[in-house]
Amino acid sequence: MNSLSTVVLFFILATIFPSCSVRSPVEIKQLTDRFIEINADRDRVWFGCFEINPEDHLSLLNFYVKDGVTLHEFFYRRLISTKDCSSQLKSYQILLKDVQRVTLVGITPKYEVEETDKKIESIPEDFSAGHKKLVNWTFIRLQTKRGCESYFSQDCDPENYWGGLIPHKK
């Protein structure tokens, strides 16, 4: 078989079996400059509750997606009680159990370019090491094949996927 036949055969197989094509560990869809949807392999996602003030028993729930030298942070809109944060964390752990892909949706980015690697105290160093750019997003929802969990309950409904702010194309 010559090289032209090999290329043609590969093209035909890739067209017939698109699911066999190589998938990126992190796929980013930015609908507008305000909204983002990130589909990532599970090992690229880390999340946790971070106690802001132990005396007040208030925490912030954050999700992180590592994409090369960019670290995307999705954070809850408000502080919640540390007890509620632990409860929410368990709900997300159930959604993330034994899944290979995770979808996170966020709104209103804030970009911070780092000149050198900067350790983020709240996340494991082996996860955050090597990032040069941090992008903060306000969390809308997390979705896996096991289900969906959103900040506002209605944002898991298809008509509200973008927080009800962007009309869907028909």
N, C-alpha and C positions, 0 to 999 in steps of 0.2 A: 504494500500500500504506500503510495507516494505521499508527500507532505500536503499537497492540495487535497487529496482524498481524506486525509486525517482531519484537516481543518473543516471540511464540509461535513464529515461525520460528526465531529464535535458540535458544530453549529446546529445540526439537525437534532441531536440528542438534547442539547441545551434548550431548544425550542419546544420539544415534545415533553421534556421533564424539567420544567423550571424549578421545581422544589429541590432538585439536586444541585442547583447552583450554590456557590459559596455565599454565605450570609455574613454581614458585618456584625461584630459583637455589640455595636451600638449604632442604631439608626435614628437620625434626628429629622423630624418633620416640623418645620416652622411655618405655621399657617400665616401668621403676620409677624411684625416685629414685636408683638406683645405676647403671643401664644406659642408654646412649644409642646411637642409630644415626642418623648424619647422612648424607643423600644430597645431594651438592652438585655444581654445575657444576665442571668441571676447573679453570677459572680462579679459583675460590674456594679451591683447595687448594694449599698449598705445603709442602715437606718437605725435610729435610736432616740431615746428620750434624754434630754439634757437639762438637768436641774439648774435653773437660772439663779434662784435665791433659795437656799435650803431653809432659811427661816420662814419664808412665805409658802414653801412647799409647792412652788410653781415650776413647770417644765415646758420645754419647747420640743415638739416632735419634728425631726428632720430626716430627709432622705438624701442620699448622695449617689450620683452616677459618675463613674470614672470613664472618660473618653479620651484616651491618649494623655495629652498634657492639660486637658480641660476637665475640671471637676464641676459638675452641676449640682447645686444644692437646692432642694425643694423644702420649704419650711411652712409650718402651720401659720395661719394669720394671727393667732393670739396665743398667749401662754395659757396652759391648762394646768389643772392640779396634777401633781406628780402621780397620784393614784389613778386619775383618768388617763394620763399619758401611758402608764403601764398597761392599763386595760386596752387602749387603742393599739399599743404595740403588739399585744397578743393577737388582736384581730388581723393585723398586717402579717404577722408570722404565719397564721393559718393560710392566708392567701398566697404566701410565698413558698409554702412547704412543697417540695418536690416539683417545682416549676423550673423551666429552662429560660423563659422570657418574661420580662416585666415591662409594663408600660406606665410611664409617669407623665402627667400633664400638668403644666404650670403656666402662670401668667406674670406679666410685668417684670422683665429681667433687669437685673442690676449687675453690670460687669465690673470685675475687679481684676486687673492684670497684675500679676506678681512678677517682680524682677528676679526673684530666686525662689527656690522651693520653700514653702512656708508650712509648717506643721499646723494643722487645725486641731486644737486641743481635744475636741469632742469626738474625733473619729480615730480609728486605729491607724498608726503610722504606715503600716504596710499597704493600707488601702489608699491613703492620701498622698503618699510619697510620689514625687516627680511631677506634680501638677504645677503649671505656670500661670494658669488662668482659672479664676473661680467665677462662676455665673450663678447668681441667686435668683430663684424663682419662687413665687407664691404658689403653694401646693393647691391643685384642684382635685386630682384623683390618682389612684393607683389601680391598675387593672392587670389581672393575670387570667389564665384559662380557668382558674378556680372561682373567679368573681371580680367584683369591683367594690372599692371603698373610696368615698370622696369626703372632702371637708364639709360640703353642703350635700345633704342626702340626695337631692334631685340631680346632682351632676353625674350620676352613673346612668341616667336615662339618656338614650341616644339624642333626643332633641336638645339636651342641655350639656352635651359633651364639652363644649367650650364655655361653660359657665353661663350659658344662655345669652352671651353677648354677641356672638357671630352667627348670623343665619346660615344654615346649611344650604349648599347648592342642590338644586333639584334636577 
